[in-house]
Amino acid sequence: MDLMSREALYRELPSLATERLLLRKLAPTDVADVYEYCSDPEVARFMRWDVHESPERSASLVDDILAQYERGTGGPWGIEHRADRKLIGTVMLGWPDNGHGWADMGYAIHRAYWRRGLMTEALREVVRFAFTRTALNRVQAICEPENVGSCRALEKTGLVLEGTLREWQFYKGKHRDLRMYAILRREWRG
């Protein structure tokens, strides 16, 4: 199987299926579902983005993502719950064009779907994709230490805690400590 380039990944963003989820491109019809979880203060609590105050804010986000797909410059997979046929979140493989062979994962999921192992299922599929369909050597993710659910999902996915980046990013009015997790191609067990 040919490996995907960064540009091909973002332009094509192939759909990925797991037992309970379909990871796919977002569509204009997803705006209401995006608004449903992005307007929840608990979902936005540990995110760099603020709560969506209106469906128009979510529509603007979806429009931006569709433009990223079109340009081949980025964009997350939408996480569709297969049984409910509902978009319940997003997961991103942010692959900078820097030649170092690493990518960041970022993600959010509807609170009604927390504590079911769904985000771990989505993250495992993204890591599998990264190490079987691209030449990436490292997949990493950051999260706030207080975001226990996110830390657990990363650990269950096989990422290793490398340390805490002290006051590494500034958002929502303060500097934030962030934990760095990563998995290397040679560590991945498939």
C-alpha positions in Angstrom: 0.0 0.0 0.0 1.3 3.4 -0.9 1.9 5.9 1.9 0.0 9.1 1.8 1.7 12.5 1.7 0.7 15.2 4.0 -1.1 17.1 1.2 -2.9 13.9 0.0 -4.1 13.2 3.6 -5.7 16.6 4.0 -7.1 16.8 0.5 -8.6 13.3 0.5 -9.0 12.7 4.3 -10.2 9.1 3.8 -13.0 7.8 6.0 -11.9 5.4 8.7 -14.3 2.9 10.3 -14.1 1.3 13.8 -16.5 -1.0 15.6 -18.7 1.9 16.8 -17.4 5.0 14.9 -17.0 6.4 11.4 -14.2 9.0 11.1 -15.1 11.1 8.1 -14.9 14.6 6.6 -17.3 17.2 8.1 -20.2 18.3 5.9 -22.4 21.4 6.0 -25.2 19.2 7.4 -23.1 18.7 10.6 -23.5 22.3 11.9 -26.3 21.5 14.4 -24.3 18.5 15.8 -21.2 20.6 16.1 -23.1 23.4 17.9 -24.6 20.8 20.3 -21.3 19.8 21.7 -19.3 23.0 21.2 -21.9 25.0 23.1 -21.4 22.8 26.2 -19.2 24.6 28.8 -17.9 21.3 30.1 -16.7 20.2 26.6 -15.1 23.6 26.1 -13.5 23.7 29.6 -10.1 22.4 28.6 -10.1 23.6 25.0 -8.3 26.6 23.6 -11.6 27.7 22.0 -14.5 29.3 23.8 -18.0 28.0 24.1 -20.0 28.5 20.9 -22.7 31.0 21.7 -24.7 30.5 18.5 -25.2 28.1 15.7 -23.6 30.7 13.4 -20.3 30.3 15.3 -20.4 26.5 14.6 -21.4 27.2 11.0 -18.3 29.4 10.6 -16.1 26.7 12.1 -17.5 24.1 9.7 -17.0 26.5 6.8 -13.4 27.0 7.8 -12.8 23.3 8.0 -14.3 22.7 4.6 -12.0 25.4 3.2 -9.0 23.6 4.8 -10.0 20.4 3.1 -10.3 22.1 -0.2 -6.8 23.7 0.1 -5.3 20.5 1.4 -3.9 22.3 4.4 -5.6 20.5 7.3 -8.9 19.7 8.9 -10.1 17.1 11.4 -12.1 14.0 10.9 -15.7 14.2 12.2 -16.5 11.4 14.6 -19.8 9.9 13.7 -21.4 7.5 16.1 -22.5 4.7 13.8 -25.5 3.4 15.8 -26.9 7.0 16.4 -25.8 8.3 12.9 -24.8 11.5 14.7 -21.6 13.6 14.6 -20.3 13.5 18.2 -16.9 15.2 17.9 -13.8 15.7 15.9 -10.2 14.3 15.9 -7.3 15.9 14.2 -4.0 14.7 13.0 -2.1 17.9 12.7 1.0 17.2 10.5 3.1 20.3 10.1 5.2 20.6 7.0 8.5 20.6 8.9 10.2 17.4 7.7 10.5 16.0 11.2 8.0 13.2 10.9 5.7 14.0 13.8 2.0 15.0 14.1 -0.2 16.3 16.9 -3.6 14.8 17.7 -6.3 17.1 19.0 -9.9 16.1 19.8 -13.2 16.9 21.3 -16.3 14.8 22.0 -19.9 15.4 23.1 -20.3 15.0 26.8 -23.2 12.5 26.4 -20.6 10.1 24.9 -17.9 10.5 27.6 -16.7 7.4 29.6 -17.7 4.9 26.9 -14.2 4.4 25.4 -15.2 6.1 22.2 -12.4 8.7 22.2 -9.9 6.0 22.8 -11.4 4.0 19.9 -11.1 7.1 17.6 -7.5 7.9 18.8 -6.4 4.3 18.3 -7.7 4.4 14.7 -5.9 7.7 14.0 -2.6 6.3 15.4 -3.1 3.1 13.3 -3.7 5.2 10.2 -0.6 7.3 11.0 1.7 4.3 11.2 0.2 2.3 8.4 -0.7 4.9 5.8 1.8 7.7 6.3 5.6 7.9 6.9 5.1 9.6 10.3 7.5 8.4 13.0 5.8 10.0 16.0 2.3 10.9 17.1 1.9 13.2 20.1 -0.8 15.0 22.0 -1.0 17.5 24.8 -3.6 18.0 27.5 -4.0 19.8 30.8 -3.2 17.7 33.8 -6.6 18.4 35.3 -8.3 16.8 32.2 -8.2 13.3 33.7 -10.4 11.8 31.0 -8.2 13.0 28.2 -5.0 11.9 30.0 -6.6 8.4 30.4 -7.7 8.2 26.8 -4.2 9.0 25.6 -2.6 6.4 27.9 -5.2 3.7 26.9 -4.3 4.5 23.3 -0.6 3.7 24.0 0.9 7.1 24.2 3.5 7.6 26.9 3.6 10.6 29.3 6.9 12.4 28.5 6.6 15.2 30.9 4.8 18.5 31.7 5.4 21.6 29.7 5.1 24.3 32.4 3.0 27.3 31.5 3.5 26.4 27.9 0.4 27.9 26.3 -1.6 31.0 27.1 -5.4 30.8 26.6 -8.6 31.8 28.4 -6.7 34.4 30.3 -3.8 32.4 31.9 -0.7 30.3 31.2 -1.4 26.6 31.2 0.7 23.6 32.1 0.3 20.9 29.5 1.2 17.2 29.6 3.0 15.9 26.5 2.2 12.3 25.5 3.6 10.5 22.5 4.0 7.2 20.8 6.7 6.3 18.3 6.3 4.1 15.3 8.7 1.4 16.8 6.5 1.4 20.0 3.2 0.9 18.2 1.9 -2.6 18.5 -0.9 -2.5 16.0 
